[in-house]
């Protein structure tokens, strides 16, 4: 019992590190920068609508902040903004949907 109590923080820490590394690797592998409306729609549209394959992931795309655009994308693709990064390192760009200025990329994804 004493050995278990002494080693449990190390074991639990190792488990946590392993789970975190696996989740981060999965997130990074499934996050893509998208720079055009066509690529965005292609990314979130199944190639075979009658038997949709698993597709998509997280899309980093410029957005002008328009609620109307957000609603249109939600209606068209069932995709919503998941997060607006506060510590985003991307430079300002142009909204891929309107061409208007955008302060940063936002993270889009489908909810399953």
Secondary structure by P-SEA (a helix, b strand, c coil): caaaaacaaaaaaaaaaaaaaaaaaaaaaabbbbccaaaaaaaaccccccccccccccccccccccaaaaaaaaaacccccccccccccccccccccccccccbbbbbbbcc
